[in-house]
Amino acid sequence: MSAQILAAVILLPFLFVALYAGIHEFLRFRSEGRANYGLIFDEETGTSYVTGIAEEEDAFDPEDFDPNDYNDPEVAEETEESKT
């Protein structure tokens, strides 16, 4: 197998994924209009992710993030065990 065919076989799946995502976003844009994407923080799991944000909601600001506000379920279990 030549180097060019091998490179094409490796890169084609990534090209298809990028094309699919582009087409999907274009069709969403045509049907729903401009989207506002931003970073959302989930305090229960301590994770952040990119998602669509409604006009009235605020995006997550990393500078306002306080890691001490994170509700760690493992820490909560340890404190409950120490109480008993």
DSSP file (Angstrom, degrees, kcal/mol; ACC not computed):
  #  RESIDUE AA STRUCTURE BP1 BP2  ACC     N-H-->O    O-->H-N    N-H-->O    O-->H-N    TCO  KAPPA ALPHA  PHI   PSI    X-CA   Y-CA   Z-CA
    1    1 A M              0   0    0      0, 0.0     2,-0.0     0, 0.0     0, 0.0   0.000 360.0 360.0 360.0 129.7    0.0    0.0    0.0
    2    2 A S     >  -     0   0    0      1,-0.1     4,-2.2     4,-0.0     5,-0.2  -0.287 360.0-113.1 -75.0 162.5    1.5    3.3   -1.0
    3    3 A A  H  > S+     0   0    0      1,-0.2     4,-2.4     2,-0.2     5,-0.2   0.848 114.8  54.7 -64.5 -35.7    2.0    6.1    1.5
    4    4 A Q  H  > S+     0   0    0      2,-0.2     4,-2.1     1,-0.2    -1,-0.2   0.895 109.4  46.3 -68.1 -39.0   -0.6    8.4   -0.2
    5    5 A I  H  > S+     0   0    0      2,-0.2     4,-2.6     1,-0.2    -2,-0.2   0.915 112.7  50.5 -68.2 -42.2   -3.3    5.7    0.1
    6    6 A L  H  X S+     0   0    0     -4,-2.2     4,-1.9     1,-0.2    -2,-0.2   0.912 111.2  48.5 -61.5 -43.0   -2.5    5.0    3.7
    7    7 A A  H  X S+     0   0    0     -4,-2.4     4,-2.4     1,-0.2    -1,-0.2   0.898 111.9  49.8 -63.9 -40.2   -2.6    8.7    4.5
    8    8 A A  H  X S+     0   0    0     -4,-2.1     4,-2.4     1,-0.2    -2,-0.2   0.908 109.4  51.0 -65.4 -41.5   -6.0    9.0    2.8
    9    9 A V  H  < S+     0   0    0     -4,-2.6    -1,-0.2     1,-0.2    -2,-0.2   0.873 113.9  45.2 -63.8 -36.7   -7.4    6.0    4.6
   10   10 A I  H  < S+     0   0    0     -4,-1.9     4,-0.4    -5,-0.2    -2,-0.2   0.892 119.6  39.6 -72.9 -39.8   -6.3    7.5    7.9
   11   11 A L  H  X S+     0   0    0     -4,-2.4     4,-2.0     1,-0.2     3,-0.3   0.729  96.4  77.7 -86.7 -23.3   -7.5   11.1    7.2
   12   12 A L  H  X S+     0   0    0     -4,-2.4     4,-2.6     1,-0.2     5,-0.2   0.881  90.4  53.9 -59.5 -42.3  -10.8   10.3    5.4
   13   13 A P  H  > S+     0   0    0      0, 0.0     4,-2.1     0, 0.0    -1,-0.2   0.904 110.1  48.3 -59.5 -38.3  -12.8    9.5    8.6
   14   14 A F  H  > S+     0   0    0     -4,-0.4     4,-2.3    -3,-0.3    -2,-0.2   0.885 110.9  51.0 -67.4 -37.9  -11.8   12.8   10.1
   15   15 A L  H  X S+     0   0    0     -4,-2.0     4,-2.5     2,-0.2    -1,-0.2   0.915 110.0  49.5 -64.0 -43.4  -12.8   14.6    6.9
   16   16 A F  H  X S+     0   0    0     -4,-2.6     4,-2.6     2,-0.2    -2,-0.2   0.896 110.8  49.7 -63.7 -40.2  -16.2   12.9    6.9
   17   17 A V  H  X S+     0   0    0     -4,-2.1     4,-2.5    -5,-0.2    -1,-0.2   0.921 111.7  48.3 -64.9 -43.4  -16.8   13.9   10.6
   18   18 A A  H  X S+     0   0    0     -4,-2.3     4,-2.3     2,-0.2    -2,-0.2   0.912 113.4  47.4 -64.4 -42.1  -15.9   17.5    9.9
   19   19 A L  H  X S+     0   0    0     -4,-2.5     4,-2.6     2,-0.2     5,-0.2   0.918 112.0  49.9 -64.5 -43.0  -18.1   17.6    6.8
   20   20 A Y  H  X S+     0   0    0     -4,-2.6     4,-2.7     1,-0.2    -2,-0.2   0.922 112.0  47.8 -61.5 -44.5  -21.0   16.0    8.7
   21   21 A A  H  X S+     0   0    0     -4,-2.5     4,-2.5     2,-0.2    -1,-0.2   0.901 112.4  49.8 -64.1 -40.5  -20.7   18.5   11.6
   22   22 A G  H  X S+     0   0    0     -4,-2.3     4,-2.2     2,-0.2    -2,-0.2   0.918 113.3  44.8 -64.4 -43.8  -20.5   21.4    9.2
   23   23 A I  H  X S+     0   0    0     -4,-2.6     4,-2.5     2,-0.2     5,-0.2   0.917 113.2  51.2 -65.7 -43.1  -23.6   20.3    7.3
   24   24 A H  H  X S+     0   0    0     -4,-2.7     4,-2.0    -5,-0.2    -2,-0.2   0.919 112.5  45.5 -61.0 -44.6  -25.5   19.6   10.6
   25   25 A E  H  X S+     0   0    0     -4,-2.5     4,-2.5     2,-0.2    -1,-0.2   0.883 111.5  52.8 -68.2 -37.9  -24.6   23.1   11.9
   26   26 A F  H  X S+     0   0    0     -4,-2.2     4,-2.3     2,-0.2    -2,-0.2   0.924 110.5  47.0 -62.9 -44.1  -25.6   24.8    8.7
   27   27 A L  H  X S+     0   0    0     -4,-2.5     4,-1.7     2,-0.2    -1,-0.2   0.879 112.5  50.1 -65.6 -37.2  -29.0   23.1    8.6
   28   28 A R  H  X>S+     0   0    0     -4,-2.0     4,-3.0    -5,-0.2     5,-0.5   0.909 110.1  51.1 -65.1 -41.3  -29.5   24.0   12.3
   29   29 A F  H  X5S+     0   0    0     -4,-2.5     4,-1.9     1,-0.2    -2,-0.2   0.901 109.4  50.3 -62.6 -42.2  -28.6   27.6   11.4
   30   30 A R  H  <5S+     0   0    0     -4,-2.3    -1,-0.2     1,-0.2    -2,-0.2   0.865 119.0  36.9 -65.0 -35.5  -31.1   27.7    8.6
   31   31 A S  H  <5S+     0   0    0     -4,-1.7    -2,-0.2    -5,-0.2    -1,-0.2   0.857 133.1  21.2 -87.5 -35.4  -33.9   26.4   10.7
   32   32 A E  H  <5S-     0   0    0     -4,-3.0    -3,-0.2     1,-0.3    -2,-0.2   0.599  97.0-134.1-111.0 -14.5  -33.2   28.1   14.1
   33   33 A G     << -     0   0    0     -4,-1.9    -1,-0.3    -5,-0.5    -2,-0.1  -0.426  58.8  -3.7  88.7-168.7  -31.0   31.1   13.3
   34   34 A R        -     0   0    0     -2,-0.1     2,-0.3    -4,-0.1    -5,-0.0  -0.303  69.0-147.0 -63.3 138.2  -27.9   32.3   15.0
   35   35 A A        -     0   0    0     19,-0.0     2,-0.7    17,-0.0    19,-0.1  -0.796   6.6-141.9-108.9 150.3  -26.9   30.2   18.1
   36   36 A N        -     0   0    0     17,-0.4    17,-3.8    -2,-0.3     2,-0.3  -0.929  24.2-172.7-111.0 107.0  -25.2   31.4   21.2
   37   37 A Y  E     +A   52   0A   0     -2,-0.7     2,-0.3    15,-0.3    15,-0.2  -0.737  14.3 150.4 -99.6 148.5  -22.7   28.8   22.4
   38   38 A G  E     -A   51   0A   0     13,-2.3    13,-2.3    -2,-0.3     2,-0.5  -0.978  47.4 -79.7-164.4 174.9  -20.9   29.0   25.7
   39   39 A L  E     -A   50   0A   0     21,-0.3    21,-3.5    -2,-0.3     2,-0.4  -0.742  39.9-165.3 -89.4 126.5  -19.3   27.2   28.6
   40   40 A I  E     -A   49   0A   0      9,-3.0     9,-2.1    -2,-0.5     2,-0.5  -0.915   7.3-148.4-112.5 137.8  -21.7   25.8   31.2
   41   41 A F  E     -A   48   0A   0     -2,-0.4     2,-0.7     7,-0.2     7,-0.2  -0.929   1.2-154.5-109.9 128.1  -20.6   24.7   34.7
   42   42 A D  E  >> -A   47   0A   0      5,-3.2     4,-2.1    -2,-0.5     5,-1.0  -0.890   4.3-165.7-100.6 109.1  -22.4   21.9   36.5
   43   43 A E  T  45S+     0   0    0     -2,-0.7    28,-1.7     1,-0.2    -1,-0.1   0.779  83.5  58.7 -68.9 -26.9  -21.9   22.3   40.2
   44   44 A E  T  45S+     0   0    0      1,-0.2    -1,-0.2    26,-0.1    -2,-0.0   0.896 120.4  25.1 -70.8 -38.9  -23.1   18.8   41.1
   45   45 A T  T  45S-     0   0    0     -3,-0.2    -2,-0.2     2,-0.2    -1,-0.2   0.621  99.8-128.0 -99.8 -14.8  -20.6   17.0   38.9
   46   46 A G  T  <5 +     0   0    0     -4,-2.1     2,-0.3     1,-0.3    -3,-0.2   0.772  66.5 124.1  74.0  26.0  -17.9   19.7   38.9
   47   47 A T  E   < -A   42   0A   0     -5,-1.0    -5,-3.2     2,-0.0     2,-0.3  -0.822  47.0-152.7-117.9 157.3  -17.6   19.6   35.1
   48   48 A S  E     +A   41   0A   0     -2,-0.3     2,-0.3    -7,-0.2    -7,-0.2  -0.948  17.6 173.1-125.3 150.7  -18.0   22.2   32.4
   49   49 A Y  E     -A   40   0A   0     -9,-2.1    -9,-3.0    -2,-0.3     2,-0.4  -0.982  33.9-105.6-153.6 158.3  -19.1   21.7   28.8
   50   50 A V  E     +A   39   0A   0     -2,-0.3     2,-0.3   -11,-0.2   -11,-0.2  -0.747  51.7 144.9 -90.7 132.0  -19.9   23.7   25.7
   51   51 A T  E     -A   38   0A   0    -13,-2.3   -13,-2.3    -2,-0.4     2,-0.3  -0.944  54.0 -74.4-153.9 171.4  -23.6   23.9   24.9
   52   52 A G  E     -A   37   0A   0     -2,-0.3     2,-0.4   -15,-0.2   -15,-0.3  -0.563  46.4-152.4 -72.9 138.0  -26.2   26.3   23.4
   53   53 A I        -     0   0    0    -17,-3.8   -17,-0.4    -2,-0.3     6,-0.1  -0.940  12.8-122.3-117.6 134.0  -27.2   29.0   25.8
   54   54 A A    >   -     0   0    0     -2,-0.4     3,-1.1     1,-0.1   -19,-0.0  -0.287  30.8-108.6 -67.1 158.9  -30.5   30.8   25.8
   55   55 A E  T 3  S+     0   0    0      1,-0.2    -1,-0.1     3,-0.0    -2,-0.0   0.849 117.4  48.8 -59.1 -37.0  -30.5   34.6   25.4
   56   56 A E  T 3  S+     0   0    0      2,-0.1    -1,-0.2     0, 0.0     2,-0.2   0.588  97.3  86.6 -83.9  -9.2  -31.5   35.2   29.0
   57   57 A E  S <  S-     0   0    0     -3,-1.1     2,-0.3     1,-0.0    -4,-0.1  -0.601  72.8-130.1 -91.9 152.7  -28.9   32.9   30.5
   58   58 A D        -     0   0    0     -2,-0.2     2,-0.1     1,-0.0    -4,-0.1  -0.781  21.3-122.1 -98.0 144.5  -25.3   33.9   31.3
   59   59 A A        -     0   0    0     -2,-0.3     2,-0.3     1,-0.1   -19,-0.2  -0.402  39.3 -87.8 -77.7 161.5  -22.3   31.8   30.2
   60   60 A F        -     0   0    0    -21,-3.5   -21,-0.3    -2,-0.1    -1,-0.1  -0.547  36.8-151.3 -71.1 128.9  -19.9   30.3   32.7
   61   61 A D    >   -     0   0    0     -2,-0.3     3,-1.4     1,-0.1     4,-0.4  -0.914   2.4-156.1-104.1 111.9  -17.0   32.8   33.5
   62   62 A P  G >  S+     0   0    0      0, 0.0     3,-0.9     0, 0.0    -1,-0.1   0.775  92.0  61.1 -60.1 -25.9  -13.9   30.8   34.4
   63   63 A E  G 3  S+     0   0    0      1,-0.2    -3,-0.0    -3,-0.1    -2,-0.0   0.784 103.5  49.9 -72.5 -24.9  -12.5   33.8   36.4
   64   64 A D  G <  S+     0   0    0     -3,-1.4     2,-0.2     2,-0.0    -1,-0.2   0.435  86.1 119.5 -88.0   0.5  -15.5   33.7   38.7
   65   65 A F    <   -     0   0    0     -3,-0.9     3,-0.0    -4,-0.4    -5,-0.0  -0.487  43.3-169.7 -73.3 130.3  -15.1   30.0   39.3
   66   66 A D    >   -     0   0    0     -2,-0.2     3,-2.1     1,-0.1     4,-0.2  -0.956  11.0-158.9-118.0 109.4  -14.4   28.9   42.9
   67   67 A P  G >  S+     0   0    0      0, 0.0     3,-1.1     0, 0.0    -1,-0.1   0.697  88.4  69.9 -63.4 -16.6  -13.3   25.2   43.1
   68   68 A N  G 3  S+     0   0    0      1,-0.2    -3,-0.0    -3,-0.0     0, 0.0   0.675  88.5  64.0 -73.4 -15.9  -14.4   25.2   46.8
   69   69 A D  G <  S+     0   0    0     -3,-2.1    -1,-0.2     2,-0.1     2,-0.2   0.553  76.6 115.1 -81.6  -7.3  -18.1   25.4   45.7
   70   70 A Y    <   -     0   0    0     -3,-1.1     2,-1.1    -4,-0.2   -26,-0.1  -0.447  65.2-138.4 -68.5 129.9  -17.8   22.0   44.0
   71   71 A N        -     0   0    0    -28,-1.7    -1,-0.1    -2,-0.2    -2,-0.1  -0.756  20.7-165.8 -91.0  94.1  -20.0   19.4   45.5
   72   72 A D     >  -     0   0    0     -2,-1.1     4,-2.0     1,-0.2     3,-0.2  -0.722  11.4-156.1 -84.3 117.0  -17.8   16.3   45.5
   73   73 A P  H  > S+     0   0    0      0, 0.0     4,-2.0     0, 0.0    -1,-0.2   0.827  92.7  56.2 -64.4 -30.4  -19.9   13.2   46.2
   74   74 A E  H  > S+     0   0    0      2,-0.2     4,-1.8     1,-0.2     5,-0.1   0.894 108.0  47.3 -67.8 -38.8  -16.9   11.2   47.5
   75   75 A V  H  > S+     0   0    0     -3,-0.2     4,-2.1     2,-0.2    -1,-0.2   0.890 110.2  53.2 -68.0 -38.6  -16.1   13.9   50.1
   76   76 A A  H  X S+     0   0    0     -4,-2.0     4,-1.8     1,-0.2    -2,-0.2   0.886 108.4  50.3 -63.6 -38.5  -19.8   13.9   51.1
   77   77 A E  H  X S+     0   0    0     -4,-2.0     4,-2.1     1,-0.2    -1,-0.2   0.894 109.3  51.5 -65.9 -39.4  -19.7   10.2   51.6
   78   78 A E  H  X S+     0   0    0     -4,-1.8     4,-2.0     1,-0.2    -2,-0.2   0.895 109.8  48.6 -65.7 -39.7  -16.6   10.4   53.8
   79   79 A T  H  X S+     0   0    0     -4,-2.1     4,-1.1     1,-0.2    -1,-0.2   0.867 110.9  50.8 -70.1 -34.2  -18.1   13.1   56.0
   80   80 A E  H  X S+     0   0    0     -4,-1.8     4,-0.9     1,-0.2    -1,-0.2   0.885 110.9  49.1 -67.7 -37.7  -21.3   11.0   56.4
   81   81 A E  H  < S+     0   0    0     -4,-2.1     3,-0.4     1,-0.2    -2,-0.2   0.867 108.7  52.6 -68.6 -35.8  -19.2    8.0   57.4
   82   82 A S  H  < S+     0   0    0     -4,-2.0    -1,-0.2     1,-0.2    -2,-0.2   0.761 103.7  58.7 -72.5 -22.7  -17.2   10.0   59.9
   83   83 A K  H  <        0   0    0     -4,-1.1    -1,-0.2     1,-0.2    -2,-0.2   0.795 360.0 360.0 -74.2 -28.0  -20.5   11.2   61.6
   84   84 A T     <        0   0    0     -4,-0.9    -1,-0.2    -3,-0.4    -2,-0.2   0.460 360.0 360.0 -90.4 360.0  -21.6    7.6   62.3
